[in-house]
Amino acid sequence: MKLREEVRWLGEHYQANQRRVCELMQIAVSSYRYRSTRSDAALREQLVELARKKPRWGHRRLHILLTGSGERVNHKRVFRVHREAGLAVGYQTPAEFAR
């Protein structure tokens, strides 16, 4: 269970307010209420399009392609979006590769 879900569950189950539950869980109320505004939809579309063209390429090579085309994007962000989009390809062990 994620921290936000735990705080919400404790508040509902024990009829406690957010401030008290956050205090007991030792997290800031502002951290509990924070909602991200970032959108990775455009990057996800680009990665899916590139992954269709080159399905065996991983996030590192796709990041190089994106930066080579003039796109300014963080490698950690590319890795996260690549993983969330389900584009990660498994690797072969040397024994499997020899077959």
C-alpha positions as CSV (number, residue, x, y, z in Angstrom):
1,M,0.0,0.0,0.0
2,K,1.4,3.4,-0.9
3,L,1.8,6.1,1.7
4,R,-1.1,8.2,0.5
5,E,-3.4,5.3,0.5
6,E,-2.3,4.4,4.0
7,V,-3.0,8.0,5.2
8,R,-6.4,8.0,3.5
9,W,-7.3,4.6,5.0
10,L,-6.2,5.6,8.5
11,G,-8.3,8.8,8.3
12,E,-11.4,6.9,7.2
13,H,-11.0,4.0,9.5
14,Y,-10.2,5.9,12.7
15,Q,-12.2,9.0,11.8
16,A,-9.1,11.2,12.1
17,N,-8.4,14.3,10.1
18,Q,-5.5,14.6,7.5
19,R,-3.4,16.8,9.7
20,R,-3.4,14.3,12.6
21,V,-2.8,11.2,10.5
22,C,0.0,12.9,8.6
23,E,1.6,13.9,11.9
24,L,1.4,10.3,13.2
25,M,2.9,9.0,9.9
26,Q,5.6,11.7,10.1
27,I,4.9,13.2,6.7
28,A,4.2,16.8,5.8
29,V,0.6,17.6,5.0
30,S,1.8,19.5,1.9
31,S,3.5,16.3,0.7
32,Y,0.3,14.3,1.2
33,R,-1.8,16.9,-0.8
34,Y,0.7,17.4,-3.6
35,R,-0.5,16.5,-7.1
36,S,2.0,16.5,-10.0
37,T,1.1,18.6,-13.0
38,R,3.7,17.1,-15.4
39,S,2.5,15.3,-18.5
40,D,4.7,12.8,-20.3
41,A,2.1,12.1,-23.1
42,A,4.2,13.7,-25.9
43,L,7.4,11.8,-24.8
44,R,5.4,8.6,-24.5
45,E,4.1,8.9,-28.0
46,Q,7.6,9.6,-29.4
47,L,9.1,6.6,-27.5
48,V,6.3,4.3,-28.7
49,E,6.7,5.4,-32.3
50,L,10.5,4.9,-32.1
51,A,10.1,1.6,-30.3
52,R,7.8,0.4,-33.1
53,K,10.5,1.2,-35.7
54,K,13.3,-0.4,-33.6
55,P,11.7,-2.8,-31.1
56,R,15.0,-4.3,-29.8
57,W,16.4,-0.9,-28.9
58,G,16.3,0.0,-25.2
59,H,15.8,3.3,-23.4
60,R,19.5,4.2,-23.7
61,R,19.6,4.1,-27.5
62,L,16.2,5.7,-27.8
63,H,17.4,8.6,-25.5
64,I,20.4,9.0,-27.9
65,L,18.0,9.2,-30.9
66,L,15.8,11.8,-29.1
67,T,18.8,14.0,-28.2
68,G,20.2,13.6,-31.7
69,S,17.0,14.9,-33.2
70,G,17.3,18.1,-31.1
71,E,14.9,17.0,-28.3
72,R,16.1,18.0,-24.8
73,V,15.0,15.3,-22.4
74,N,16.5,13.8,-19.2
75,H,17.8,10.2,-19.4
76,K,16.1,9.3,-16.1
77,R,12.8,10.6,-17.5
78,V,13.2,8.6,-20.7
79,F,13.9,5.5,-18.6
80,R,10.8,6.0,-16.4
81,V,8.4,6.7,-19.3
82,H,9.9,3.8,-21.3
83,R,9.3,1.4,-18.3
84,E,5.8,2.7,-17.6
85,A,4.8,2.3,-21.3
86,G,5.8,-1.3,-21.1
87,L,8.5,-1.0,-23.8
88,A,11.2,-2.7,-21.9
89,V,12.6,-5.7,-23.7
90,G,14.2,-8.6,-21.8
91,Y,17.8,-9.6,-22.4
92,Q,19.2,-12.9,-23.5
93,T,21.7,-14.8,-21.5
94,P,24.8,-16.1,-23.4
95,A,23.4,-19.6,-23.4
96,E,20.1,-18.5,-25.0
97,F,22.0,-16.4,-27.5
98,A,24.1,-19.3,-28.7
99,R,21.1,-21.4,-29.6
